[in-house]
Amino acid sequence: MIKWLFFDVGNVLVVDELYNATLWTILLESARARNPAVTLQTLMTERERLVLELEDPTPFDTQGRNLLGSTGWEEAKNPVREQLRDSWMDLNVPVPGWATCLESLKGRFHLGIAANQPGTCRHHLQQLQLLEYFEVVGISDDLGLAKPHAPFFHALLSEAKCDPGEAAMIGDRIDNDIAPAQRLSLKTIQVCYHPAEWWFPTQTEVTTAYLESLRRAPARGRGPANTDVQADAVVHSVDQFTEALDQLV
C-alpha cells in the first residue's frame, strides 16, 4: 500500500527548460567564438540526432564537450549554475495546478520532495506556496547526496520511516527518477509534459528553436543503460495525475 509520494521538482512542479535553453545559448555563443560556422540549426539538428539515434539523455553536455572540450564546457556552464543558485525562479516556470492537486492528496498520502536542486530551491517553493504540502524535503545540495544514487533515496525513506514498497516516485527523467526508484522497489509515475510556449516567457531565437526541437525529439533521461525501463504510469498534465495514481494504489 502506497503511503508516501515523493516528487521531483524540475519538469514536474516547475518547468526548468529555461535553464537548458540558457545552456544552449551559452554553447552557441562559445562555439561561434571558436568557429563562426557553427549555427543554431546545426546545434539543434545534432541534438535531435543524439536523442533519437543514440538515446543521449544530455545532448547539450555531449555537444558542449565536443565543441569546447570538457574543461571549456564546464567553465562555460559556471555562470548559468551561479544564476540558478542565486535566483532559482529566473530559470524555473511554475506549472499551474499543482497546489490544488497537492491539497487534494495531503489527506490521503504523506508527501515528500526528492530533487537534484540548489538549496535556494526551498525558499522559492515556499514563495510558490508549495513547500507547505511536503513533510520531507529532500534537496541534493542540502543532503550532500543526489539522484540517481541509492543513498539519496535511502536517506529520504529513512527520514519518512517508510519502506520502499510503501512509496512512489514522481519524476520526469528515466535515469534520475524512474530507473533508480524501481531498483529500490518504489512505484513510479513519469511526468511527460508536452512542450509549450508558456515555458519561455521571453521568446528568443534560441528558445523558439529549442522548443521546436523538443517537440521533434523530447529527451527525458532515457539512455542506452535504461532503454527497457518503463514507469508504472505516465501523465502528460497535472489533471491526469490523480487518475493515474488511483490505478497504482
Sequence and secondary structure as in RCSB ss.txt:
>XXXX:A:sequence
MIKWLFFDVGNVLVVDELYNATLWTILLESARARNPAVTLQTLMTERERLVLELEDPTPFDTQGRNLLGSTGWEE
AKNPVREQLRDSWMDLNVPVPGWATCLESLKGRFHLGIAANQPGTCRHHLQQLQLLEYFEVVGISDDLGLAKPHA
PFFHALLSEAKCDPGEAAMIGDRIDNDIAPAQRLSLKTIQVCYHPAEWWFPTQTEVTTAYLESLRRAPARGRGPA
NTDVQADAVVHSVDQFTEALDQLV
>XXXX:A:secstr
   EEEE  BTTTEE HHHHHHHHHHHHHHHHHH TT  HHHHHHHHHHHHHHH  S HHHHHHHHHHHHHHHHH
HHHHHHHHHHH GGGG EE TTHHHHHHHHTTTSEEEEEE   THHHHHHHHTT GGG SEEEEHHHHT  TTSH
HHHHHHHHHHT  GGGEEEEES IIIIIHHHHHTT EEEEE     GGG SS  HHHHHHHHHHHHS   S  GG
GTT   SEEESSGGGHHHHHHTT 
